[in-house]
């Protein structure tokens, strides 16, 4: 699928709407789309790819299908077998703050929708950069707090306050929300993240774009205030400097 395009965005959106009932299709489609994005910048064949926080391993499996030497680093053992999946090959229980990799070990360090779930995103980013070789890529995407999907399962009611959104979710479903602001979900903002990344001397920004937008994918994140709502999910592709 051409990226960006209305067809691509619609196809991904439909898959997301059925994520609970058909996670294999949803995450398999997203993994293929993501691998296509990466290969526009660096071939996956023969590349060492560290997938940090990749859950049940859909991304790692796709990278390996395309010839990468991919490994999954996941801190939650339950995520490795979520949905009854077989534990992925080359899966390692590891904390993203302290990866069991040498400096510069990976050609690509990849993390999809993890940044909003860590309390210290800058330390997390620093670790991803540390394990990436000079000239290699760091691929990071995250859902920012002011995105319409920022509250995850409680969205868009998080705009009225996180606690109010959680209470509403409990009333409607009869079960507590999986995510709690300040515990396993954190308010990450696009403007602040871009400023912090651009101030670093060890990476350059290859791309900062809306991951799923059907048009103006690179323009939207450049517009202060609007970007915090309209980006939905920010994709950062960084190149490690010598």
Secondary structure, 3 states (H helix, E strand, C coil): CCCCCHHHHHHHHHHHHCCCCCHHHHHHHHHHHHHHHHHCCCCCCCCEEEEECCCCCHHHHHHHHCCCEEEEEECCHHHHCHHHCCCCCCEEECCCCCCCCCCCCEEEEEEECCHHHCCCHHHHHHHHHHCEEEEEEEEEEECCCCCCCCCHHHCCHHHHCHHHHHHHHHHHHCCCCCCCECCCECCCCHHHHHHHHHCCCCEEEEEEEECCCCCCCCCHHHCCCHHHHHCCCEEEEEEECC
